[in-house]
Each structure stands twice: as structure tokens, then as C-alpha cells.
Amino acid sequence: LPEEVPVFKEISIAETRERAMLTAQPFVEGKYKSYSKWGLDKPMADSESLSVAFEELVKDRFIVGTPDDVNREIERHHQVIGANHFLMRFQWAGMPQERVMEQIAMMSKDVIPAWHSS
């Protein structure tokens, strides 16, 4: 196995999973609807599509939820595929900068310390 296993994930973190979903939905949903219109889901398996309900779209593509949810997903990626570097996108076109900064602050307070000490 390679020494470095990076993973790139789009992420929405909030105090509740519902708020994390609501924060991401208008921005991510619009982006992926455009991707679908452009035909970017054509090379995907017949059973997959980018034109699905938002909850289905984010499943296994994004990390969305509370700090505990995020920590569990990071651990899952580490255990299953050996990921040891995480690149995360918190911002999408049109998202208010204030919300982006809230997410970064939450990551630095509630997620990064758990992994820094590991």
C-alpha cells in the first residue's frame, strides 16, 4: 500500500445533522443538477445517477453531519481504505462566508483535535 492515501470530500458540519444537510443542500444540489444536465453522470454505472434526491446524492459522496458524524466518517475512511490525508471543501458557490467560517471553526474545535492526538 502507498504511504500517503489522500481523500477529497465535500463536507457540511453543524450542531445537528439536519442543519448540516440544510446548509449544504441549496448549494450542492444546484451544482450536481448542473453536472447531470451536462451529462457528467453518463459514464457512471447504470444504477447510479446525479439526478437523485439530495439525501441519496450525499450518501457516501460527502461528509454531512455533526462533529461526531464527521469523526466517524474520517475513521471509517481511515479503516476501510487507509486514508491518512483529508482534503475538505466547506464552501460552494453562493454560500455565505459567515457559514463557511462557522464550519471551519467547528472543525478546528471539535474534529481536528481528536485526530491530532491520535
BELMO-V885229 format. One line per field, one symbol per residue. phi: phi as a letter, one per 30 degrees, with the letter a starting at -180 (. if undefined). burial: 1 if it has 16 or more other ideal C-beta (glycine too) atoms within 10 Angstrom, else 0. A space follows every 50 residues. Layout:
phi: ???
burial: ???
This chain:
phi: .ddcbdbcbdbbbadbddddddddedddedddddedddidcdddeedcac cbeeedddeicbcbldedddddddddddddciebbbcbccbbejddeedd dddddddddcceedcddd
burial: 00000010111111000001101110110001000100001000000001 00010011000111111011101100110000100101011100100010 011001100110000000
